[in-house]
Amino acid sequence: MNWDIVEGNWLQFKGKIRARWGKLTNDELDLIAGKRLELLGKIQELYGLTIEEAESQIQFFEKQVKHYKVHADK
């Protein structure tokens, strides 16, 4: 998945991110603002994971939302 799609449509993806990583607050999600490295670091910090474990979780998430279609009119 091209992460630029997530970053460009962050408001639409925030709910999916929050559903997957429930410890993330709305304020943290606003600060992350679709930046993959920021998300990676915050997941690592909140869940006590290694960078590799956090990366693996993000990659799995990317595969899950791979076919998500963004509608410009929403």
C-alpha positions as CSV (number, residue, x, y, z in Angstrom):
1,M,0.0,0.0,0.0
2,N,1.2,3.5,-0.8
3,W,1.3,5.2,2.6
4,D,0.7,8.6,0.8
5,I,-2.9,7.5,0.4
6,V,-3.2,7.1,4.2
7,E,-1.5,10.4,4.9
8,G,-3.6,12.2,2.3
9,N,-6.9,10.8,3.7
10,W,-5.9,10.7,7.4
11,L,-9.4,11.7,8.7
12,Q,-10.8,8.6,6.9
13,F,-8.1,6.3,8.2
14,K,-8.0,7.6,11.8
15,G,-10.9,5.4,12.8
16,K,-9.3,2.3,11.4
17,I,-6.0,3.1,13.1
18,R,-7.8,3.7,16.4
19,A,-9.8,0.5,16.1
20,R,-6.5,-1.4,15.6
21,W,-4.4,0.4,18.2
22,G,-6.9,1.5,20.9
23,K,-4.3,3.0,23.2
24,L,-3.8,5.8,20.7
25,T,-5.7,9.0,21.8
26,N,-7.3,11.4,19.4
27,D,-4.7,14.0,20.3
28,E,-1.9,11.5,19.5
29,L,-3.6,10.7,16.2
30,D,-3.9,14.4,15.4
31,L,-0.1,14.8,16.1
32,I,0.7,11.8,14.0
33,A,-1.3,13.3,11.1
34,G,-0.7,10.3,8.8
35,K,3.0,10.2,9.1
36,R,4.0,6.5,9.1
37,L,7.2,6.9,11.2
38,E,5.3,8.9,13.8
39,L,2.7,6.1,14.0
40,L,5.5,3.5,14.2
41,G,7.2,5.2,17.1
42,K,4.0,5.8,19.0
43,I,2.9,2.1,18.6
44,Q,6.3,1.0,19.8
45,E,6.1,3.3,22.8
46,L,2.5,2.6,23.9
47,Y,2.6,-1.1,23.4
48,G,6.2,-1.8,24.6
49,L,7.2,-3.4,21.2
50,T,10.5,-3.6,19.4
51,I,10.7,-1.5,16.2
52,E,10.5,-4.8,14.3
53,E,7.3,-5.8,16.0
54,A,5.7,-2.4,15.5
55,E,6.7,-2.5,11.8
56,S,5.2,-5.9,11.4
57,Q,1.9,-4.7,12.9
58,I,1.8,-1.7,10.5
59,Q,2.6,-4.0,7.6
60,F,-0.3,-6.3,8.6
61,F,-2.6,-3.3,8.9
62,E,-1.5,-2.1,5.4
63,K,-2.5,-5.5,4.0
64,Q,-5.9,-5.3,5.7
65,V,-6.7,-1.9,4.3
66,K,-5.0,-2.5,0.9
67,H,-8.3,-2.5,-1.0
68,Y,-9.8,0.4,0.9
69,K,-11.2,2.9,-1.6
70,V,-11.1,6.5,-0.8
71,H,-14.0,8.6,-2.1
72,A,-13.1,12.2,-2.9
73,D,-16.8,13.2,-2.4
74,K,-16.8,12.3,1.3
